[in-house]
Amino acid sequence: MARWGTVSMYFPFLRGKQFELLAIKEMAHELGRLGNFHPVIEPVKDIRGNGGFARGLQALASAAVPSTVIVNPQVGELAKLDSNPDAVIRDLRPLLDADRSLRLGLVLSSERQVSEAVLALRRWNIHRPVDLIYTDAVLPLESMMEIQSNLDIGLHFLDGKESVRRYRKVFPNPQSVLLRDRFPRKPRNQDYVDVRESVFSEDHLFFKDDGYVGFGDYQTVGTYYAEGGSLPRTVAIHLTYLDGSDNAVYIRHFCSDSNNGTSDTAGKFSEAVRKLLEFTDVRRIQNPSIDAFRKYHFSGNFPGLGMLKKLSIQNHLYVMASALEVR
């Protein structure tokens, strides 16, 4: 099958949840202007009933931002369907017809899922590059040969060259993207209270040296997936930023102080965002996401936890845009 090149270097991996989709939809024009972003999106809900999903992809297409949508989701409602590749491809068909740059992704989760996905892609007569997302699963050589023989393989997303090295006879010269979960997840928000800043990633500095054509991450969300949550005892805002001293991307966690109960989430937000703004003022960190945090703080309005997640993701995208410029 034909090889697929790309000028994109940064591949943020997002789930098809409301505020993650809103984050990239609102930034579509900026991502298109930068020209080196390529979101990878895992749908988690019925695409036909999720208008935000279609609007997000349409915004990316209008801004000439390439994207990849996974056809066999591993989390959420769609993961529970026995034939989720068929359902996803069916519901994606109008978007695929409207956007020739939209690519599909296949998670290498199991031999059965891979075979079902290959059959579904052939059944729907899909002729466009398919990106492979590696997991801890080790698939038999026959499954990988089935993929190579039937699909136009684009990029290989993996967290280490050993993953694709197993299949070097099938893919002798793979175009690989380093995809790692860099978010330092803890079980509870209150566990971040005493955590100091730490290096989030240096992948933007070294991915080419290590033989990758790009790199990606899961922003300030991580791979952990949950449908919803209860009221938090602690509001924690996770902020990445570029440190000019070593050009690494760091992460810092700004937490509320009144953490003895779950009441007054708005007050907890006020405590956390005040610390964030004091820090960004000292470090002279500024972008539209920081401006939005500042607006909410001085207006006294609490935008909701979902909006905090969106702004944190958007800040990270701005940070990665700056990180790519210092290479």
N, C-alpha and C positions, 0 to 999 in steps of 0.2 A: 504494500500500500504506500501511497505517497507520504513523504514527511511533511511536517507542518511547522513552519517557522513562526516567530513572534518577535515583535519589538518591545513587548511588555516585559517588565522586570519584577513588579510586585503584584502578588496574587493574594488579596485578602479573602479568607474563607469565612462565609457567613451562612447562617441558617435563615430560612424564609419566614422569620417571625416579623411582626409588625414594625418594631423599631429598628431592627437591623436592615430591613428593606427600606425604611424611611431614611436611614442614614445615607445609603448610597444613592437613593433617588434624589435627595436634596443636593447631593454633591456631584451629580452626574456631569454637569457642565464643567465643573472644576477638574474632575478626573479626566474628562475628554481633552481639556486644555493641556493638562500635564502630559498625557499621551503614554504613560508607562504603568498604568493600572489595569488589571484584568481580574475582576471579582469572580470567585467561584461560589456558587449558591446551592445549598442543599434544601430543596423544598420540604416542608414538614407538615403542611396542611393541604387539603384539597385545592388544587390550583384554580379550578373553575370558580370556586366560592371565595377565592382570596384575591380581591381586586388589587390589593396592594402589591401582590407578586407581579401581576401583569404590568401595572404602572411603573414598578421599579425597573423591570426589564425594558420597557418601552422608553423610559427616560435614558437608560444607558445607551440604547440603540440610537436614539435621537442625537446623543452627544458623541457618537462614534466610539463608545467604550466597549471593547469586546468583553464577553462574559461566557462562563461555562455553567450549565445547570446539570446537576447530578440526576441520573434517571433511576437509580435504585437507592433512595434515601435510607439511612440507617437509624434515624430517630424520628419521633413525632408520629402523627396519624398515618402518614403514608407508609411508614416502615412496617405497619401492622397488616398491610394488604398483601395477599399471597402473590399477586401479579403486579407489584407496584411499577415495574418498568413500563408495562403496557399502559397503565393509567396515567403515568407521568408524561409519556411520549404523546399519548392521545390528547391530553390537555395542553401540552406545549405546542401542538401542531400549528395553531394560528400564529403563535409568536415565532416559530421557526420559519414559517412561510413569509413573515414580514421582515425578518432580520437574518440575512445570510451570514452575518458574523457570529451569530449565537452558536455556541458549541455545546456538546453534551459531555457529561462526565460519568464514568463508570467506577464505582467503588469495588475494589477487589476483595470482597468480604467472604465469599464462599463459592465453591465450584457450582452449586446449584443456581445461585443468584447470577453468576456470570453467564451461564448457559442461557438462562431465561432472558437476560438483558440482551444478549447477542441475537437471540431469536426475535425479540421484540423490535430491535433496531432494523433487522432485515425485513420483518413483516410490515413495518411502517415505511419501508423503502427510504430510510434516512441515509443521505449521502453528504456527510460533513465530518470533520475531524472529531474524534472521541478521545477525551483525556482520561488517563487512568489514575485513580487515587489509591495508593497502596495502603494496606493495613498490616496488622500483625499476622494475618492469615498467610499460610504458604500454600499456594495453589499448585496442582499438578501441572506438569509441563504441557499436557494435552489441552488444558483449559487456556493456557496462555497462547498456544498455537492456534486455538479456535478464534481467539480475539484477533490475533495478528492476521489470520487468513480472511476474516470476514469484515473487519472494520478498518477505517482509515485512522490510524493511531496518531494522536497529536503529541501531548506532553505527558510525562510520567511524574506525578506528584508523590514525593516520598520523604521520609525523615532521615534517610541515610542511603548511601550508594549500595550497601549490602542487599537492600530489598530488590533492586532491579538487577543486581549482579547475578542473582540466582537464575535469571532468565536470559543471560547474555547470548545464548544460542538463538533465541527467538527474536530478541531486540539487541542486535550487536552494537548499535550506536544510538541509544535513546536520548532524547532531549529531556533532561530531568530538571524538576523544580524542587527545591528544598522547602518542605512544608512541615513546620513544627509548632507545637503548642507551647508558646513562651509565657503564657499567663501563669503566675504563681498562685494557683487556686488553693484556698483554704476552706474548711467545712462551713464556717460561719463568718459573717461580716465582722463580728467583734474580734475575731482572731487576727484581723489586720491592724488593730489599734496600736500595737507596739512594734509593728514591722517597719524597718527602715527602708529607705530607697534601695533599689537593686538594679543590676543590669537586666534589661528586658531582652535585648537582642543586639547582636553585631553582624547578623547575616547580610545586611546591606553592604558591609565592608568586604566580605570574603566569599560571597556565593560564586562569583566568577572564578576566583582563584581555585575554588574547590570543584570546578567543572560543571556548575549548574547554570542553566540559562535564566533562572529567576529564583525568587524566594517568596514564601508566603507565611502567614500566621493566622491565628484566630483572634487577633486584636486583644482587647481587654475583657474578653468574654471567656475564651478557652473552649476546649472541646466538650466540656460537661454540658449536658442538655437537661433542662427541666421545663415542663409545660407552664408552670406558674409557681407562685410562692406566697408565703404568708407575710404579714407585716414584720419588718425587721426590727430587732432590738437596736441594731446599729446601722446607720446609713454610711456606706463606704463609697467614695468616688475614686476610681482608679484612673490615674493620669500618667500617660507616657510623655516623654519629652526628650529632645536631643541635647546631649551634653557636648558643648564645643571643645572641652578639654581633650576628649578622646574619640569624639564623633560616634559614641555608642548611644543606643536608645535605652533610657532608664525608665523605671516605673516607680511611682510613689502613690501611697494610699492615704486619702484624707477621710478621717472618720469623725463621727459625732461624739459628743462627750456624755450626753444624758442617755446612757445605755442600759438602764435598769429595767425598762419595760418596753412595750411595743406601741405605746401611745405617742401622739404628737410627732408623726413622721416629718411633717413640715418643719418643725423646730429642729429636728435632728439634721435635716438637709441644710438649714441655715448655719448650723455649727460646722458642718463639714465643708460647705462651699466657702465659708469665710477663711478657713485654713488654706484651701486651694488658691484663693485669690491672693492671699498674703504671700504665698510661695511663688506664684506666677509673676506677681509684681516685682519681687526681689530678683528673680531670675530673668525678668523681662521676656517672658514667654507670652506670645500673643498670636491668636488666630481667631476665626469666627466662632469656634466652639467656646473658647475662653470668654469671648465677648458675650455669648449667650448665657454662660454661667454668671457673669457679672450682672447682666440685665435682670436675671431672676433674683439674684441676691438683693440688689438695691430696690427692686420693686416689692420685695417681700412675698412674691408668689412662689409656690411650690409646684413645679411642673409635672410631678409624678415620677415614679421610679423608672418607668420605661423611657422617659425623656432623658433621664440621667444616663442611662445605658446608651441611648442614641448619641448624645453629645460626647460621651467618652470614646465611642467608636469613631466619630467624626474627627475628634482631636487626634486620635491615633493615625488616621489617614493623612491629616495635615502633617503630622510628625514624619511619617514615612516619605511623604513627598519631599520634605526638607532633607531627610536622610539620604535619599537617592541623589540629591544635588551635591553632596559632599564627597561622593566616591572619587 
